Amino acid sequence: MTEREKELHQRAYTEVKKHQERVNADPYRQSFHLMPPAGLLNDPNGWIQWKGVYHLFYQWNPFACAHGAKFWGHFSSADMVKWKEEPVALAPSEWFEKNGCYSGSAVDQDGELALIYTGNVKDEEGNRESYQCMATSSDGVTFEKKGPVIDELPAGYTAHFRDPKVWKHNGSWYLVIGAQTTDEQGQALLYKSGDLKNWTFEGPIAGSHIGGLEEFGFMWECPDLFHLDGKDVLVVSPQGLEQESIYYQNTYQAGYFIGEMDYETPAFHHGDFFELDKGFEFYAPQTAVDDKGRRILTAWMGVPEQDEEYHPTIEHGWIHCLTVPRQLSVKGSTVIQQPVEELKELREKHVEHKKAEIGPEPVQLENVSGKSVELSINGLEGIEGIFETIFRGEARLVYNKEERLLTLERKNMKTRLTEQRHARVENLRDLQIYMDASSLEVFINGGETVMTSRFFPEDDDESILLKSSEKTSFTVEKWNLQAIN
Ligand code: FRU
């Protein structure tokens, strides 16, 4: 490690220590979600199972609850149940990354853990440069920087060029990277390499003005291309889609195209874009395959430029968290997300109400309450009218059977007025809800639809209330979930 790196790592640890008490005293600190020890977290990075251990890095500004020159923070886990905080992986110590070690990915290269990430550089006038850089490690904890491996922009693109995701296909390395054309359109570009160091530009594979897509955002962030259940899937976070009724309700979206990758042309032939999540906070997801062959996704539970400065946790010196790890599968034209089964190991104190009778008066079922819980509601096929769950008096999940509409409602962080996000759900059958101290992840109909959001309830309200405009009955199960560290 260079002296400059040592100094930056030390400054980060000192900053964390300084805020530790304040951070830990926050009732909104999560119990089973990964959070920064202090400061701001955004994208998950370098997500990989390497030599049997899961490594999950993240975009981190240790010095403020705002975006800035990002570090890579690092967590590891043997089982995705218990997680350990590792030393800082990357700090923006070098000229080619001086304004941030931005997002990237991890691969194993001959037994070494290689990180490929974006070095963000800005001059005094705010002009950007972007370098795709490599760092390697033999122990998975300390990284040695190898410098830029792509140091030029392809012709026709701006310096909004970042977030390389690397994988191996037919013996070659490939990466997709998020890009912006000089006429400000978002695209995903493909590069190829034999050794991770020398890369050739193969061409754009998807984006605005490609393969029948019209204008589709001014920038594509965090692309991720993978093969799953006989299909190729491109996950991407496009910026600049206009809201259309219940679609694209957040400042920026994250979603996917299902299709077929042609590595020769190259081109990604695909269908429509679908959002991965219909809640308030979900962005920049990244996936990895583990040794059981599962494709597992995790995402930032946040959205850029969306009320970030109004999060109540800022008072306590930290902001944002990651989602739980979710296993992906493809069913028809839908990517299904399900919490990884390991999360069952966090369960304790099982409560079950078979055929619970629910009517227009809100009911608190016995022992169905808490702060960090999993709630499973089955047998909802028979409900009529309007069915509602109220979480700690602060958020409501409302299904309107007639309108086939599921609505998540909470109070806006800035105005404290009610705000809503909607999802079309043809026939509600089941809900699996992961509620933590300040978040809700709602998996609908086995993960066909997901709604992810932060929420900030009163500390002493642990209620979960159920009601239904028409008398009905269904099964409710609840577990308390243990902490992951
Ligand atoms: C997405 C993003 C990436 C970038 C990183 C910077 O949230 O803007 O495009 O690499 O965050 O922290």
Boltz pocket constraint, residues with backbone or C-beta under 6 A from the ligand:
constraints:
  - pocket:
      binder: B
      contacts: [[A, 42], [A, 43], [A, 59], [A, 68], [A, 70], [A, 102], [A, 103], [A, 118], [A, 162], [A, 163], [A, 221], [A, 222], [A, 283], [A, 284], [A, 304]]
      max_distance: 6.0
